[in-house]
Amino acid sequence: MTSASNPSGMMNGALDQLMRIQAWRAVDATIEAGAKRYARMQHLPPLLRIWPADLEGAEPVLTASILDRLRKALQQQRRKARQAGPGSKQTGYDVNRHIALLQAWRAECRLWRGMTKDLNVQSRNSTKKGSTCCPF
């Protein structure tokens, strides 16, 4: 029986879609809340497994370096998420780490945008497809 001939099937599909939308909104709200409370010196060392001394340097070079490290860590988390898909016994994926990386990414992107806006600098890569804020 197809969903077109089964009205309750269409209703279940609409409810599933609504639940997905609400779930994405909840995750986005969590990421936004964490990004607003983000403190580089407090959050980055354990997240990226670096020493606080590694977070000292000249801006905007330091922020670009941090964004590069965050990008690589996010790529690794996405790979782990795909490998840990349904039915997989892969346990390397950590959803909380993924959210924390996204929170740091969003906060660092805001910092980057503020610096480049202040410097009136436009990155050639900022319009690259999939780019959310910065030259990576």
KAKATA-V657285 format. One record per residue. N is the residue number from 1. RES is the residue in one letter. PHI is phi in whole degrees, 0 to 359 (* if undefined). Layout:
BEGIN
<<N:RES:PHI> <N:RES:PHI>>
END
This chain:
BEGIN
<<1:M:*> <2:T:276> <3:S:292> <4:A:292> <5:S:266> <6:N:238> <7:P:302> <8:S:291> <9:G:293> <10:M:294> <11:M:294> <12:N:296> <13:G:297> <14:A:294> <15:L:293> <16:D:300> <17:Q:297> <18:L:297> <19:M:295> <20:R:297> <21:I:298> <22:Q:295> <23:A:295> <24:W:298> <25:R:295> <26:A:295> <27:V:295> <28:D:298> <29:A:296> <30:T:295> <31:I:296> <32:E:297> <33:A:298> <34:G:293> <35:A:295> <36:K:290> <37:R:265> <38:Y:297> <39:A:229> <40:R:309> <41:M:294> <42:Q:274> <43:H:267> <44:L:289> <45:P:307> <46:P:288> <47:L:289> <48:L:258> <49:R:56> <50:I:231> <51:W:277> <52:P:304> <53:A:297> <54:D:289> <55:L:261> <56:E:252> <57:G:166> <58:A:278> <59:E:273> <60:P:272> <61:V:299> <62:L:297> <63:T:297> <64:A:298> <65:S:295> <66:I:296> <67:L:297> <68:D:295> <69:R:296> <70:L:295> <71:R:301> <72:K:295> <73:A:295> <74:L:293> <75:Q:299> <76:Q:296> <77:Q:296> <78:R:295> <79:R:299> <80:K:297> <81:A:296> <82:R:294> <83:Q:291> <84:A:266> <85:G:298> <86:P:305> <87:G:83> <88:S:272> <89:K:261> <90:Q:294> <91:T:242> <92:G:283> <93:Y:276> <94:D:231> <95:V:298> <96:N:293> <97:R:295> <98:H:299> <99:I:296> <100:A:297> <101:L:297> <102:L:294> <103:Q:296> <104:A:296> <105:W:302> <106:R:297> <107:A:293> <108:E:292> <109:C:297> <110:R:297> <111:L:298> <112:W:299> <113:R:299> <114:G:296> <115:M:292> <116:T:290> <117:K:292> <118:D:296> <119:L:276> <120:N:56> <121:V:254> <122:Q:244> <123:S:284> <124:R:296> <125:N:269> <126:S:292> <127:T:259> <128:K:300> <129:K:302> <130:G:89> <131:S:285> <132:T:255> <133:C:193> <134:C:212> <135:P:281> <136:F:242>>
END
